[in-house]
C-alpha cells in the first residue's frame, strides 16, 4: 500500500511511456497507448477539479448558491495478464500531482475495510460511537485519507466482500473518491458464479457509471516474452544465480519499484519482503524456515501470480520440517498454476537427501513438479491454466 503526499510534476504518462519505449524497456503498443491517453485525460480532469475546489474555497462567501460539480469519472482497465495494466496505472499514480492518493492491491484494500468495520462495531458495542452502520463512517475515513484510489487486481471471490461492495463504493463515490482499477476480467464477469450473485449485480452498474471501462488486450505478454529468454531454475545458488534472478526480476516487474508489503490473514500479517505488482520475491529461509502453514501459502498464492525464491538449500535429515514446508509450498504454487523462478544448490531431483520418512516419497512429486514448472509449455500456458483450472479453494470461495 502507498499513501503519498505527491509532488507537483509536469511529466505526463505519455512522456513516461515514450521514454520507456525509447530506452527499450517496453515495446510500443496501440492498445497500451489508448490507455495512456485515457490516463492523461483523467489526470487533467482531476487537476481541473482540484483547482476548482481551491477557487471555491476562496470564493464561496461571494456566491449566492454553491453549485454541485460533476464528479470525475475514473477508469477500470481490464485485460489478460502481462499486458501492462499495472505498469500503466503505477505511472499514473506516481505522476498524479495530488497529495491524498492511495495505491493498494484490491485484496489488501478489502482486508483493511473489513478490519475497520470490525473496529467500528467494537467501538459501537463499547458506546464510543453512535452510528450503528459502519459503512458510512468507514467510507468517510477512507475518502479523507485519499480521494484518488488506485486498486490493483480487482477480483471478487469472497462473499463477505461481495455483499458490501455496492454500499461501500456508493458511499466512496458520494464522498468524491475517484477510482482507477486494474483487473483480469470485465465488470460483468466479476464474482461470476458466486454465491448470491444477484445481490452483487447492483455494484456492476454502479462501477460502470463511475468508471470508464477500457479493455487492454495488448499484442504480446511482454513479461513472458522476456522471461522465456531467461533461466527460471538456476543452480548452484551462488552470486551468479543472484544476478540471474535479479535480471529475471527486472524483466518480470518491468523495472517497477520493489517494496515490502504484508498480507492480512485472520488477524495477523504475512511479511512479503519484496513485491511489485503481481510478483513477489522471498528467500527460502523467509518461506520455509519460519512456522508457515497451508493458509499462509494459500494467501500468498491468492495474492500473487509469480513467485521468486532465492537460495533453496539441499535438504537432509536435519531439515525435515523445512522440507515439509517446501513440499507444501510447491504443491500450493503448482495447484494455483503459478510461475516460479528460483535458485537452488542442486537440481530438483537432488534437493532432498534424507533416506527415511514420508518426505522421501512426497519429494519425488515435488521434484517432478519443479521440473514441469520450468517447461516452456508451463510458462507459456500458465495464465490460461490459472483461470480455467482454479484450485478447489478458489472455487469454494466463489461459492
C-alpha positions as a Markdown table, in Angstrom:
| # | Residue | x | y | z |
|---|---|---|---|---|
| 1 | Unk | 0.0 | 0.0 | 0.0 |
| 2 | Unk | 1.2 | 3.5 | -0.8 |
| 3 | Unk | -0.2 | 6.7 | 0.7 |
| 4 | Unk | 1.6 | 9.5 | -1.0 |
| 5 | Unk | 1.8 | 13.3 | -0.4 |
| 6 | Unk | 2.8 | 13.6 | -4.0 |
| 7 | Unk | 4.9 | 16.3 | -5.7 |
| 8 | Unk | 3.8 | 18.7 | -8.4 |
| 9 | Unk | 5.1 | 17.4 | -11.7 |
| 10 | Unk | 4.6 | 18.3 | -15.4 |
| 11 | Unk | 5.6 | 14.9 | -16.7 |
| 12 | Unk | 2.7 | 13.1 | -18.3 |
| 13 | Unk | 2.0 | 9.4 | -18.6 |
| 14 | Unk | 2.6 | 9.7 | -22.3 |
| 15 | Unk | 6.0 | 11.2 | -21.8 |
| 16 | Unk | 7.0 | 8.5 | -19.3 |
| 17 | Unk | 5.7 | 5.8 | -21.7 |
| 18 | Unk | 7.5 | 7.2 | -24.7 |
| 19 | Unk | 10.7 | 7.3 | -22.6 |
| 20 | Unk | 10.3 | 3.6 | -21.8 |
| 21 | Unk | 9.8 | 2.8 | -25.5 |
| 22 | Unk | 12.8 | 4.8 | -26.5 |
| 23 | Unk | 15.0 | 3.0 | -23.9 |
| 24 | Unk | 13.7 | -0.4 | -25.0 |
| 25 | Unk | 12.1 | -1.2 | -21.6 |
| 26 | Unk | 8.8 | -1.8 | -23.4 |
| 27 | Unk | 7.6 | -2.1 | -26.9 |
| 28 | Unk | 5.2 | 0.4 | -28.4 |
| 29 | Unk | 1.7 | -1.0 | -28.4 |
| 30 | Unk | -1.5 | 0.7 | -29.8 |
| 31 | Unk | -3.7 | -0.8 | -27.0 |
| 32 | Unk | -1.4 | 0.5 | -24.3 |
| 33 | Unk | -1.3 | 3.9 | -26.0 |
| 34 | Unk | -5.1 | 4.2 | -25.8 |
| 35 | Unk | -4.9 | 3.5 | -22.1 |
| 36 | Unk | -2.1 | 6.1 | -21.7 |
| 37 | Unk | -4.2 | 8.7 | -23.4 |
| 38 | Unk | -7.1 | 7.9 | -21.1 |
| 39 | Unk | -4.9 | 8.2 | -18.0 |
| 40 | Unk | -3.6 | 11.6 | -19.1 |
| 41 | Unk | -7.2 | 12.8 | -19.7 |
| 42 | Unk | -8.1 | 11.7 | -16.2 |
| 43 | Unk | -5.0 | 13.4 | -14.8 |
| 44 | Unk | -6.2 | 16.7 | -16.5 |
| 45 | Unk | -9.8 | 16.3 | -15.1 |
| 46 | Unk | -8.5 | 15.6 | -11.6 |
| 47 | Unk | -6.2 | 18.6 | -11.8 |
| 48 | Unk | -9.0 | 20.8 | -13.0 |
| 49 | Unk | -11.3 | 19.7 | -10.2 |
| 50 | Unk | -8.6 | 20.3 | -7.7 |
| 51 | Unk | -8.1 | 23.8 | -9.0 |
| 52 | Unk | -11.8 | 24.4 | -8.9 |
| 53 | Unk | -12.0 | 23.2 | -5.3 |
| 54 | Unk | -9.3 | 25.7 | -4.3 |
| 55 | Unk | -11.1 | 28.5 | -6.1 |
| 56 | Unk | -14.4 | 27.7 | -4.5 |
| 57 | Unk | -12.8 | 27.5 | -1.1 |
| 58 | Unk | -11.7 | 31.2 | -1.5 |
| 59 | Unk | -14.8 | 32.5 | -3.3 |
| 60 | Unk | -17.7 | 30.7 | -1.6 |
| 61 | Unk | -18.5 | 33.8 | 0.5 |
| 62 | Unk | -19.4 | 35.7 | -2.6 |
| 63 | Unk | -21.5 | 33.1 | -4.3 |
| 64 | Unk | -25.3 | 33.1 | -3.8 |
| 65 | Unk | -25.5 | 29.4 | -4.1 |
| 66 | Unk | -22.9 | 26.7 | -4.3 |
| 67 | Unk | -23.5 | 24.7 | -7.5 |
| 68 | Unk | -22.8 | 20.9 | -7.3 |
| 69 | Unk | -20.0 | 19.8 | -9.5 |
| 70 | Unk | -20.0 | 16.9 | -11.8 |
| 71 | Unk | -17.9 | 14.1 | -10.2 |
| 72 | Unk | -14.8 | 12.9 | -12.0 |
| 73 | Unk | -15.3 | 9.5 | -13.7 |
| 74 | Unk | -12.5 | 7.1 | -13.0 |
| 75 | Unk | -11.1 | 4.2 | -15.1 |
| 76 | Unk | -11.5 | 0.4 | -14.9 |
| 77 | Unk | -8.8 | -1.2 | -17.0 |
| 78 | Unk | -9.2 | -5.0 | -17.7 |
| 79 | Unk | -7.4 | -7.5 | -19.9 |
| 80 | Unk | -5.1 | -10.5 | -19.9 |
| 81 | Unk | -2.1 | -10.9 | -17.6 |
| 82 | Unk | 1.2 | -9.4 | -18.6 |
| 83 | Unk | -0.4 | -6.8 | -20.8 |
| 84 | Unk | 0.9 | -3.7 | -18.9 |
| 85 | Unk | -2.2 | -2.8 | -16.8 |
| 86 | Unk | -0.4 | -2.4 | -13.5 |
| 87 | Unk | 2.6 | -0.7 | -15.1 |
| 88 | Unk | 0.4 | 2.0 | -16.7 |
| 89 | Unk | -1.6 | 2.5 | -13.5 |
| 90 | Unk | 1.6 | 2.8 | -11.5 |
| 91 | Unk | 2.9 | 5.5 | -13.9 |
| 92 | Unk | -0.4 | 7.4 | -13.4 |
| 93 | Unk | -0.2 | 7.1 | -9.7 |
| 94 | Unk | 3.4 | 8.2 | -9.5 |
| 95 | Unk | 2.9 | 11.3 | -11.7 |
| 96 | Unk | -0.5 | 12.4 | -10.5 |
| 97 | Unk | 0.1 | 15.8 | -8.7 |
| 98 | Unk | -2.3 | 15.0 | -5.8 |
| 99 | Unk | -1.4 | 14.7 | -2.2 |
| 100 | Unk | -4.3 | 12.5 | -1.0 |
| 101 | Unk | -3.9 | 9.4 | -3.2 |
| 102 | Unk | -3.6 | 5.7 | -2.4 |
| 103 | Unk | -2.4 | 2.7 | -4.4 |
| 104 | Unk | -3.1 | -0.7 | -3.0 |
| 105 | Unk | -3.9 | -4.3 | -4.1 |
| 106 | Unk | -7.6 | -5.0 | -4.0 |
| 107 | Unk | -7.3 | -7.9 | -1.5 |
| 108 | Unk | -5.3 | -5.7 | 0.9 |
| 109 | Unk | -7.8 | -2.9 | 0.5 |
| 110 | Unk | -10.7 | -5.1 | 1.4 |
| 111 | Unk | -8.9 | -6.6 | 4.3 |
| 112 | Unk | -8.3 | -3.1 | 5.6 |
| 113 | Unk | -12.0 | -2.3 | 5.1 |
| 114 | Unk | -13.2 | -5.4 | 6.9 |
| 115 | Unk | -10.7 | -4.6 | 9.8 |
| 116 | Unk | -12.2 | -1.0 | 10.0 |
| 117 | Unk | -15.7 | -2.4 | 10.1 |
| 118 | Unk | -14.8 | -4.8 | 12.9 |
| 119 | Unk | -13.2 | -1.9 | 14.9 |
| 120 | Unk | -16.3 | 0.3 | 14.4 |
| 121 | Unk | -18.6 | -2.5 | 15.6 |
| 122 | Unk | -16.4 | -3.0 | 18.7 |
| 123 | Unk | -16.4 | 0.8 | 19.3 |
| 124 | Unk | -20.2 | 0.8 | 18.9 |
| 125 | Unk | -20.6 | -2.0 | 21.4 |
| 126 | Unk | -18.5 | -0.1 | 23.9 |
| 127 | Unk | -20.5 | 3.1 | 23.4 |
| 128 | Unk | -17.7 | 5.0 | 21.9 |
| 129 | Unk | -19.5 | 5.8 | 18.6 |
| 130 | Unk | -23.2 | 6.3 | 17.9 |
| 131 | Unk | -23.6 | 5.1 | 14.3 |
| 132 | Unk | -24.9 | 1.6 | 14.0 |
| 133 | Unk | -24.0 | 1.2 | 10.3 |
| 134 | Unk | -20.2 | 1.0 | 9.9 |
| 135 | Unk | -20.1 | 1.6 | 6.2 |
| 136 | Unk | -20.7 | 5.4 | 6.1 |
| 137 | Unk | -18.0 | 6.3 | 8.7 |
| 138 | Unk | -15.5 | 3.8 | 7.2 |
| 139 | Unk | -16.1 | 5.3 | 3.7 |
| 140 | Unk | -15.7 | 8.9 | 5.1 |
| 141 | Unk | -12.4 | 7.9 | 6.7 |
| 142 | Unk | -11.1 | 6.3 | 3.5 |
| 143 | Unk | -12.2 | 9.4 | 1.5 |
| 144 | Unk | -10.5 | 11.7 | 4.0 |
| 145 | Unk | -7.3 | 9.8 | 3.6 |
| 146 | Unk | -7.3 | 9.6 | -0.2 |
| 147 | Unk | -9.7 | 10.9 | -2.8 |
| 148 | Unk | -7.9 | 9.2 | -5.7 |
| 149 | Unk | -7.9 | 5.4 | -5.1 |
| 150 | Unk | -5.9 | 3.1 | -7.3 |
| 151 | Unk | -6.8 | -0.6 | -6.9 |
| 152 | Unk | -4.7 | -3.3 | -8.5 |
| 153 | Unk | -6.0 | -6.8 | -9.4 |
| 154 | Unk | -9.7 | -6.1 | -8.8 |
| 155 | Unk | -11.2 | -9.6 | -8.3 |
| 156 | Unk | -14.1 | -10.5 | -6.1 |
| 157 | Unk | -14.1 | -14.0 | -4.7 |
| 158 | Unk | -15.1 | -13.5 | -1.0 |
| 159 | Unk | -18.8 | -13.4 | -0.3 |
| 160 | Unk | -18.2 | -11.0 | 2.6 |
| 161 | Unk | -16.6 | -8.6 | 0.3 |
| 162 | Unk | -19.2 | -9.1 | -2.5 |
| 163 | Unk | -22.1 | -8.2 | -0.2 |
| 164 | Unk | -20.7 | -4.8 | 0.9 |
| 165 | Unk | -19.1 | -3.5 | -2.3 |
| 166 | Unk | -22.2 | -1.7 | -3.6 |
| 167 | Unk | -22.8 | 0.2 | -0.4 |
| 168 | Unk | -19.1 | 0.8 | 0.3 |
| 169 | Unk | -18.4 | 2.3 | -3.2 |
| 170 | Unk | -21.7 | 4.2 | -3.3 |
| 171 | Unk | -20.5 | 6.0 | -0.1 |
| 172 | Unk | -17.0 | 6.4 | -1.5 |
| 173 | Unk | -18.2 | 7.9 | -4.8 |
| 174 | Unk | -20.7 | 10.1 | -2.9 |
| 175 | Unk | -17.6 | 11.4 | -0.9 |
| 176 | Unk | -15.9 | 12.3 | -4.2 |
| 177 | Unk | -13.5 | 9.4 | -4.5 |
| 178 | Unk | -12.1 | 8.8 | -8.0 |
| 179 | Unk | -11.4 | 5.1 | -8.7 |
| 180 | Unk | -8.7 | 3.7 | -11.0 |
| 181 | Unk | -8.7 | -0.1 | -11.1 |
| 182 | Unk | -7.0 | -2.9 | -13.0 |
| 183 | Unk | -8.5 | -6.4 | -13.4 |
| 184 | Unk | -8.2 | -9.5 | -15.4 |
| 185 | Unk | -11.9 | -9.6 | -16.0 |
| 186 | Unk | -14.6 | -7.2 | -17.3 |
| 187 | Unk | -17.1 | -5.7 | -14.8 |
| 188 | Unk | -19.8 | -8.1 | -16.0 |
| 189 | Unk | -17.6 | -11.1 | -15.1 |
| 190 | Unk | -16.8 | -10.0 | -11.6 |
| 191 | Unk | -17.9 | -12.6 | -9.0 |
| 192 | Unk | -19.3 | -14.8 | -11.7 |
| 193 | Unk | -21.0 | -18.0 | -10.3 |
| 194 | Unk | -20.5 | -16.6 | -6.8 |
| 195 | Unk | -23.0 | -17.3 | -4.0 |
| 196 | Unk | -26.0 | -14.9 | -4.0 |
| 197 | Unk | -24.5 | -13.1 | -7.0 |
| 198 | Unk | -27.9 | -11.4 | -7.7 |
| 199 | Unk | -27.2 | -9.3 | -4.6 |
| 200 | Unk | -23.8 | -8.3 | -6.1 |
| 201 | Unk | -25.2 | -7.2 | -9.5 |
| 202 | Unk | -26.1 | -3.6 | -8.5 |
| 203 | Unk | -22.4 | -3.0 | -7.8 |
| 204 | Unk | -21.6 | -3.7 | -11.5 |
| 205 | Unk | -23.9 | -0.9 | -12.7 |
| 206 | Unk | -22.5 | 1.4 | -10.0 |
| 207 | Unk | -19.0 | 0.7 | -11.2 |
| 208 | Unk | -19.8 | 1.3 | -14.9 |
| 209 | Unk | -21.5 | 4.6 | -14.0 |
| 210 | Unk | -18.5 | 5.9 | -12.1 |
| 211 | Unk | -15.6 | 4.5 | -14.1 |
| 212 | Unk | -14.9 | 4.3 | -17.8 |
| 213 | Unk | -14.3 | 0.7 | -18.8 |
| 214 | Unk | -11.2 | 0.1 | -21.0 |
| 215 | Unk | -10.0 | -3.2 | -22.5 |
| 216 | Unk | -6.3 | -3.7 | -22.7 |
| 217 | Unk | -5.6 | -6.6 | -24.9 |
| 218 | Unk | -2.0 | -5.8 | -25.9 |
| 219 | Unk | -0.4 | -7.7 | -28.8 |
| 220 | Unk | 2.1 | -9.6 | -26.5 |
| 221 | Unk | 2.7 | -10.7 | -23.0 |
| 222 | Unk | 5.9 | -8.6 | -22.7 |
| 223 | Unk | 6.9 | -10.1 | -19.3 |
| 224 | Unk | 6.5 | -13.6 | -20.6 |
| 225 | Unk | 8.5 | -12.8 | -23.8 |
| 226 | Unk | 11.4 | -11.6 | -21.7 |
| 227 | Unk | 11.1 | -14.4 | -19.2 |
| 228 | Unk | 11.3 | -17.0 | -22.0 |
| 229 | Unk | 14.8 | -15.9 | -22.7 |
| 230 | Unk | 15.9 | -16.2 | -19.1 |
| 231 | Unk | 16.6 | -19.3 | -16.9 |
| 232 | Unk | 13.9 | -19.9 | -14.3 |
| 233 | Unk | 15.7 | -22.6 | -12.2 |
| 234 | Unk | 19.3 | -21.6 | -11.5 |
| 235 | Unk | 21.9 | -23.8 | -9.8 |
| 236 | Unk | 24.0 | -23.5 | -7.8 |
| 237 | Unk | 22.6 | -20.7 | -5.7 |
| 238 | Unk | 25.7 | -18.5 | -5.8 |
| 239 | Unk | 26.4 | -14.9 | -6.8 |
| 240 | Unk | 25.9 | -15.7 | -10.5 |
| 241 | Unk | 22.5 | -17.1 | -9.6 |
| 242 | Unk | 21.7 | -13.9 | -7.7 |
| 243 | Unk | 22.5 | -11.9 | -10.7 |
| 244 | Unk | 20.4 | -14.2 | -12.9 |
| 245 | Unk | 17.4 | -13.9 | -10.6 |
| 246 | Unk | 17.9 | -10.1 | -10.4 |
| 247 | Unk | 17.7 | -9.9 | -14.2 |
| 248 | Unk | 14.6 | -12.1 | -14.3 |
| 249 | Unk | 13.0 | -10.0 | -11.6 |
| 250 | Unk | 13.7 | -6.8 | -13.5 |
| 251 | Unk | 12.1 | -8.4 | -16.7 |
| 252 | Unk | 9.1 | -9.6 | -14.8 |
| 253 | Unk | 8.4 | -6.4 | -12.9 |
| 254 | Unk | 9.3 | -4.2 | -15.9 |
| 255 | Unk | 11.5 | -2.1 | -13.7 |
| 256 | Unk | 8.7 | -1.1 | -11.3 |
| 257 | Unk | 9.8 | -0.1 | -7.8 |
| 258 | Unk | 10.0 | -3.0 | -5.4 |
| 259 | Unk | 8.6 | -2.5 | -1.9 |
| 260 | Unk | 8.0 | -4.5 | 1.2 |
| 261 | Unk | 4.3 | -5.3 | 1.9 |
| 262 | Unk | 2.1 | -7.6 | 4.0 |
| 263 | Unk | -0.9 | -9.9 | 3.5 |
| 264 | Unk | -3.6 | -9.7 | 6.1 |
| 265 | Unk | -4.7 | -13.2 | 7.3 |
| 266 | Unk | -7.1 | -13.8 | 10.2 |
| 267 | Unk | -5.9 | -11.0 | 12.5 |
| 268 | Unk | -2.2 | -11.4 | 11.6 |
| 269 | Unk | 0.1 | -10.4 | 8.7 |
| 270 | Unk | 2.4 | -12.3 | 6.4 |
| 271 | Unk | 5.5 | -10.4 | 5.6 |
| 272 | Unk | 6.4 | -10.1 | 1.9 |
| 273 | Unk | 9.9 | -8.7 | 1.8 |
| 274 | Unk | 9.8 | -7.7 | -1.9 |
| 275 | Unk | 6.8 | -7.2 | -4.1 |
| 276 | Unk | 6.0 | -5.4 | -7.4 |
| 277 | Unk | 2.6 | -5.7 | -8.9 |
| 278 | Unk | 1.6 | -9.4 | -9.0 |
| 279 | Unk | 5.1 | -10.7 | -8.4 |
| 280 | Unk | 6.8 | -11.4 | -5.0 |
| 281 | Unk | 10.3 | -12.4 | -4.0 |
| 282 | Unk | 11.3 | -14.4 | -1.0 |
| 283 | Unk | 14.3 | -16.2 | 0.3 |
| 284 | Unk | 13.9 | -19.9 | 1.2 |
| 285 | Unk | 14.5 | -19.0 | 4.8 |
| 286 | Unk | 11.7 | -16.5 | 4.8 |
| 287 | Unk | 9.2 | -19.0 | 3.3 |
| 288 | Unk | 10.3 | -22.4 | 4.9 |
| 289 | Unk | 12.4 | -21.8 | 8.0 |
| 290 | Unk | 9.6 | -19.8 | 9.6 |
| 291 | Unk | 6.5 | -21.6 | 11.0 |
| 292 | Unk | 4.3 | -21.0 | 7.9 |
| 293 | Unk | 1.4 | -23.4 | 7.2 |
| 294 | Unk | -1.1 | -24.1 | 4.4 |
| 295 | Unk | -3.1 | -21.0 | 5.0 |
| 296 | Unk | -0.1 | -18.8 | 4.6 |
| 297 | Unk | 1.0 | -20.3 | 1.3 |
| 298 | Unk | -2.6 | -20.2 | 0.1 |
| 299 | Unk | -2.8 | -16.5 | 0.9 |
| 300 | Unk | 0.4 | -15.9 | -1.0 |
| 301 | Unk | -0.8 | -17.8 | -4.0 |
| 302 | Unk | -4.1 | -15.9 | -4.0 |
| 303 | Unk | -2.3 | -12.6 | -3.8 |
| 304 | Unk | 0.5 | -13.1 | -6.4 |
| 305 | Unk | 0.8 | -14.9 | -9.7 |
| 306 | Unk | 4.6 | -15.1 | -9.9 |
| 307 | Unk | 7.0 | -16.2 | -7.0 |
| 308 | Unk | 10.7 | -15.9 | -6.9 |
| 309 | Unk | 12.6 | -18.0 | -4.3 |
| 310 | Unk | 16.3 | -17.4 | -3.6 |
| 311 | Unk | 18.8 | -19.8 | -2.1 |
| 312 | Unk | 17.0 | -23.1 | -1.7 |
| 313 | Unk | 19.5 | -25.4 | 0.0 |
| 314 | Unk | 19.9 | -29.2 | -0.2 |
| 315 | Unk | 17.6 | -30.6 | 2.5 |
| 316 | Unk | 18.9 | -33.5 | 4.6 |
| 317 | Unk | 17.9 | -35.3 | 7.8 |
| 318 | Unk | 18.3 | -32.2 | 9.9 |
| 319 | Unk | 15.9 | -30.2 | 7.8 |
| 320 | Unk | 12.8 | -32.4 | 7.7 |
| 321 | Unk | 10.5 | -29.6 | 8.9 |
| 322 | Unk | 11.8 | -27.2 | 6.3 |
| 323 | Unk | 11.4 | -29.9 | 3.7 |
| 324 | Unk | 7.7 | -30.5 | 4.7 |
| 325 | Unk | 7.0 | -26.8 | 4.3 |
| 326 | Unk | 8.8 | -26.7 | 1.0 |
| 327 | Unk | 6.7 | -29.6 | -0.3 |
| 328 | Unk | 3.6 | -27.9 | 0.9 |
| 329 | Unk | 4.7 | -24.6 | -0.7 |
| 330 | Unk | 5.4 | -26.2 | -4.1 |
| 331 | Unk | 2.1 | -28.1 | -4.0 |
| 332 | Unk | 0.3 | -24.9 | -3.4 |
| 333 | Unk | 2.1 | -23.0 | -6.2 |
| 334 | Unk | 1.5 | -25.8 | -8.6 |
| 335 | Unk | -2.2 | -26.2 | -7.8 |
| 336 | Unk | -2.6 | -22.4 | -8.4 |
| 337 | Unk | -0.8 | -22.7 | -11.7 |
| 338 | Unk | 1.8 | -20.1 | -10.8 |
| 339 | Unk | 5.1 | -19.1 | -12.4 |
| 340 | Unk | 8.1 | -19.9 | -10.2 |
| 341 | Unk | 11.6 | -18.6 | -10.6 |
| 342 | Unk | 14.2 | -19.9 | -8.1 |
| 343 | Unk | 17.8 | -20.6 | -7.3 |
| 344 | Unk | 18.9 | -23.8 | -5.6 |
| 345 | Unk | 22.0 | -25.7 | -4.6 |
| 346 | Unk | 21.1 | -28.7 | -6.6 |
| 347 | Unk | 18.7 | -29.8 | -9.4 |
| 348 | Unk | 15.2 | -30.7 | -8.3 |
| 349 | Unk | 15.9 | -34.5 | -8.0 |
| 350 | Unk | 18.9 | -33.8 | -5.8 |
| 351 | Unk | 17.4 | -31.3 | -3.4 |
| 352 | Unk | 16.3 | -33.9 | -0.8 |
| 353 | Unk | 18.9 | -36.3 | 0.5 |
| 354 | Unk | 17.2 | -37.8 | 3.6 |
| 355 | Unk | 16.6 | -41.6 | 3.3 |
| 356 | Unk | 13.7 | -42.1 | 5.7 |
| 357 | Unk | 10.3 | -40.6 | 6.4 |
| 358 | Unk | 7.3 | -39.9 | 4.2 |
| 359 | Unk | 9.0 | -36.8 | 2.8 |
| 360 | Unk | 11.2 | -39.1 | 0.7 |
| 361 | Unk | 8.3 | -40.2 | -1.4 |
| 362 | Unk | 6.5 | -36.8 | -1.2 |
| 363 | Unk | 9.6 | -35.1 | -2.5 |
| 364 | Unk | 9.6 | -37.2 | -5.6 |
| 365 | Unk | 6.3 | -35.4 | -6.5 |
| 366 | Unk | 7.9 | -32.1 | -5.6 |
| 367 | Unk | 10.9 | -32.7 | -7.9 |
| 368 | Unk | 8.6 | -33.7 | -10.7 |
| 369 | Unk | 6.5 | -30.6 | -10.3 |
| 370 | Unk | 9.6 | -28.3 | -10.2 |
| 371 | Unk | 10.8 | -29.8 | -13.5 |
| 372 | Unk | 7.4 | -29.3 | -15.1 |
| 373 | Unk | 7.2 | -25.7 | -13.9 |
| 374 | Unk | 10.4 | -25.0 | -15.8 |
| 375 | Unk | 9.0 | -26.2 | -19.1 |
| 376 | Unk | 8.1 | -23.8 | -21.9 |
| 377 | Unk | 4.6 | -25.3 | -22.0 |
| 378 | Unk | 4.1 | -24.4 | -18.3 |
| 379 | Unk | 5.5 | -20.9 | -18.6 |
| 380 | Unk | 3.6 | -20.0 | -21.8 |
| 381 | Unk | 0.3 | -21.6 | -20.8 |
| 382 | Unk | 0.2 | -20.7 | -17.1 |
| 383 | Unk | -2.2 | -17.8 | -17.4 |
| 384 | Unk | -4.9 | -19.9 | -19.2 |
| 385 | Unk | -4.5 | -22.8 | -16.8 |
| 386 | Unk | -4.6 | -20.4 | -13.8 |
| 387 | Unk | -8.0 | -19.1 | -15.0 |
| 388 | Unk | -9.6 | -22.4 | -16.2 |
| 389 | Unk | -8.2 | -24.9 | -13.7 |
| 390 | Unk | -8.8 | -22.9 | -10.5 |
| 391 | Unk | -7.9 | -25.0 | -7.4 |
| 392 | Unk | -10.7 | -26.2 | -5.1 |
| 393 | Unk | -10.1 | -23.4 | -2.5 |
| 394 | Unk | -10.8 | -20.7 | -5.1 |
| 395 | Unk | -13.9 | -22.5 | -6.4 |
| 396 | Unk | -15.2 | -22.8 | -2.9 |
| 397 | Unk | -14.5 | -19.1 | -2.2 |
| 398 | Unk | -16.6 | -18.2 | -5.2 |
| 399 | Unk | -19.5 | -20.4 | -4.0 |
